[in-house]
Amino acid sequence: MHRWLPRFLIAASLALHAFTAACYICQPDTMAAFTAYPIWIWCTVGLIFPAAAFVGWRAPLSLMLVMLWTITFLVGSDEAHSLTHIGYEKPEIGPAKSYKSQDILRVCTLNWGTHYQTEAGMLAQAEIVASYHPDIVFLQEIHPWQAQIIADKLYSGGGDYRTGADTAIITRWKVHLVTHTPMRHSQHVTLMLPKNRTLDCVNFHLRSALSEMRLWKKSTWKNHSASRELQRREVQYSLTRLQNTTAFPTNPVICAGHFNATASDPLHDLLRIHFNDSFSEAGTGWPNTWQSSFPLHRIDYIYTSPLLKAVRSHTVQIPRSNHHMVVSDFLLIP
């Protein structure tokens, strides 16, 4: 036993690392259920084997494997990237502070997630959002009547809003144009900013089987694969419609919402062609947004075209939602 066990632990760790690296680098749809887990979870599992081999038997290669898994975590983990943003500012409660003497546009996205809450509970939740003085709020899992109450709470009756199938975009400015889309997964409006400048906003709420994580079930693998393919079609449809119905890329664009896809999902490659992820650019702290009590996944994002530069970004726990809210500050490039 003393001979074969440490060898088994080393071999198992090597095999798991090779498999994990292949899955996260190549991202095949058939492995979508495996890569739905943050890579640091598999790094933790992989570290246990060589650590045990070193402590118990001082096995050859054990320390090398510990280093390999550690490097994999630092390079491949979305969480590690944001935690390296030492010295970055985060959006504070209250009106957005200027950045290098320039005015800031503040954007929030939140899966409201409480269809059945009381009006008092809804107002309490809206109070938290309002404390950040956002200029634009993207909401998902929201009813139209809730959106109106929230808009009044945020802007004291002076704002504007539009609703989709289960989404809403609320703003302190005026909605200039609504682009109708027959699909439920996104909502598109154009806002009129000061100085007669327009801003296109796309609110996403993609479908997903993300909550099913039992890898020992065949249906889990099938559902995650099908979900990824569906999400890809949804995003491609919305981006094509954006290009066909607006002045993009001449106009600034914000694509935000509940994407139901983790940071490593290749779905984001479709968006990164034209847009920047605000948290990757300027985020501080823990980036994950779901589940609220113990957030393991980052599935809520704010993407912007190059005419909007992220200068601050942070996630905020909202007690009555099962998602964290993403708050980001932007400079609007002239």
N, C-alpha and C positions, 0 to 999 in steps of 0.2 A: 504493500500500500504506500509506503514512504517513497517508493521509487516512481510509481506511475501517477500518483495524484498530482504532484506539482507539475509534471509534464502535461497532464490533462488540463490543468488550470491555464497554463501558458498557451497551449494549443487552442483551447476554447476562446481565450481572450483574443488571440491572433485572428481566428476565424470570424469572431464577432466584429472585430475592427474592419476586416476586409469587406464583410457583408455590409456593415453600416456605411463605410466610405462609399462603396459602390452605389448603394441606395440613395444617399443624399447628394452625391455628385451627378448621377445619371437621372434620378427622379422619375423612374418609370411609373406609369399609372397603376400597374399591378402591385406596386409597393407603396401606394398612397397611404394605406392604413399604418404601415410601419413608420413612414416619415411624418405622419401626423403628430407623433410624439416629438417633443423638443429633443434635439440631438444630445443635450446634456444628460438626459435620462439614460440613454444608451452608453454614454461615456461613464456615467456612474456605475452602471452594471459592469461594463468592461474593466473598470479600475479595480473592482472587488477581487477578481480572479488573480491578477498579478500581485496585488497587495497581500492576499492570503498566501500566495506561493512564496513571497519574500519573507513575510513574518514567520511562517511555519518552517520553511526549508531553505531560505536564502537561494531560491532557484535562479539559475542563469536566465538572463533576458527579462526577469521580472521588473527591475527598475527601468529598463529601457521601454517596456510596455507601459509602465506608469507614466513615463514622460510622453510617450506617443499619444496616449489617451488625453493627457492634459493639453498637449498641443492641439489635438483635434477639437477639444472643447473651446479653446481660445480662438481658434481660426473659424470653426464651423458654427459656433453658437451665436445666435442673434442677441441673446441676453448679454454675452460678454462684450460685444461691440459697443452697446450703449453704456455699459458700466465703465468703459474707458474714456468717456466724455468728461473727464475731470475738468472742473472749472467752468463748465457750461452753465448758463443761467437757466432757470425754469420759469414758466409762466406763473406769476403770483396772483393771489386773489386781489380783486380790484381792477381798475382800468389798466390796460396794457401799457407798460412803460415804453417810452420811445427807445429806439436803438440807434446809437450814433447820431442822435438829434433828428432821426427820421421817424415819421408816424408808422404805427404798427397796425396790421389787420389781424384780428384774433379769431380763430376758427375752433369750434368744438365738434366732436362727433360722439354720439352716445346711443347705444341700444337701450331704449327706454325700458323695454322688457317687463312692463307691469300693466298689462291690459286691464286688469281688474282692481287696481288700487283705488282707494277713495280719493275724492277731490282734495281733501286735506293732505293726504300722503303725496299726491301728485304736486301740490303747491310746495310742499317741503322739499321735494326733489328738485323742482324748478328753481327754488331759492338757491340751492347749491350751484346749479348751472349759472344762474344770474350773477352770483358773487364774482364770477370771472369776467363779467362784462363782455361777452363775446359779440363780435360783429355778425357772425354767421354760425348757425347751429344745424348740424345734420342729425336727424333722429331716425331710428328704426324701431319697428314693433310699436307703433304709435297709432292711435285712432285720430281721425280729423278733429273731433270735438276736444280731444286732449291738446292737440297742437294749437288750437285757438287760445285755450286757457294759458298754455305755456308761453305763447307769444305775448299775450297781455302782461304776464308776470315779468317777462324779460325786458320788455320795452314800454311798459305802462300804456299800452294801446297805440303806441307810435310806430311799431314795427310792421312787418309784412310777412306772409308765409304762404306756402303752397304744400299740398299733401299729395302723396302717391297712394299705391295700394296699401302699404302699411308703413310708409315713410313720411317724413316732413322736412322741409328746409325752411328755417325761420331766420329772419335777418332784420337788422335795424334799418336797412335801406328799403328800396322798393323793388318788387319783382317786375322786371321789364318784359319778360317773355317766358312762356311755358311751352316746351317742346313735347308734344304728346308722344308717348311710347306705349305700344300695346303689350309690352312685357312687364311683368310684375317686379322684376328684380332691380329696377333702377328708376330714378326720377331725375329729370333734367329741367333746370330753370336758368334763366339769364337775369342777373341782377344789374340794376343801374346804380353805380357808385357815384360819389361826388365828382364833380368836374366832367360829368357826362361820359364816364368810362364804364364799359360793361364788363361783367365777370360771369363766366359760365360755371355752373355748379352741377355735378352729377352725384346723386346720392345712391349708393349701392347697398342692397341687402340680398346677398347671394344665398342660394339654397345649399344645404350641406347635410352630410351624415357624420359630422365631426364628433358629436357627442357619443357615438358608439365606438368604444376603444377596446373591446374584448377581442384580442387578436386570435384567440383560440376558436373563434366562430368564423366559419366560411363566409357568412353573410356580411361580416364586418369588412373583409377584404373586397368583396364585390361592391358593397355600397360606397366605400371610399373611392374606389376606382371610377364608378359611374358618376359620383358626385363631382370629382375633379374634372371629368370630361364635360359635364353640364356647366360647371362654373366657367370653364374656358370659353364655351360658346356664349354664355351670358355676357362676359366681359368683352369678347370680340364684337358682339352685336352692339353693345353700348358705345364702344369706341368708334366703330364704323359710323354709327348714327351721329355721334358728336362731330366727326370729320365732315359728314355730308350736310349737316344742318347749321353749322356755326362757322365763324371765321377762324377757328383753330388752325394753326397755332398763333395767329396774330393776336387773338384775345387771350388773356389769362384764364386758366381753367383750374378748378378744384374738383378732384374726384375723391370722395370720402365715404366712410360708412363701415358696415359690418360685412367683411368679405368672406368670412367663414373659411379662411385659408391661412395656414400658419406661415411664418416669415420665410421658411425654406421652400414653400410650394412654388413650382414653376409658373403658376398663374401670375405671379407678380412680375415675371419677365415681360408679359404683355404690356403692363403699365409702365415699367421702367424704361421702355423705349422712348416714351415722350414725357414722363413725369418723374418727380423726385419724391421719395418718402420722407415726410417731415421728421419722423422720429429717428430714422437712420442718419439724417443730416444734423439734427440739433437736439436730439432727445437726451434726457437725463433720467437716471433711476431705472427701476424695473420696467421693461417695456410691455409685458404681457397684460392682456385685458380681460381674459376669461379663464376660469370662473372667478367672480369678484372676490370670494373669500380666500381663494388660493389660486391665483392666476398662473396657469401653466402655459397658456397659448396666447400669442399675439394675433388676433383676428380682426381688429379694428384699426383702420389706417386713415391718414390724410395724405393724399398725393396731390402735388401741384405741378403745373407747367413751369418752365424756367423763368417766366415773368414774375413768379412769386418765390422769394427766397426765405426758407425757414431759418429763424434765428433762435427760437426757443420751442421746446416741446416736452410734454410730461403727461403721465397718466394719473388720473385722480379716481379714488374709490368713491362710488356713489352707493350709499347704504341700501337703497331700495331697488337697485338694478343688479343683475347678475353679471354685468360688464363694468369695467372701468371706463371712464370717459377719457378721450384723448384731447388735450388742449395744445394748440400750436399757434405761435406768433410768426407773422410773415412781413417781409418788406415787399411792397408792390413796386416792381421795376417800371420806371416811366416808359 
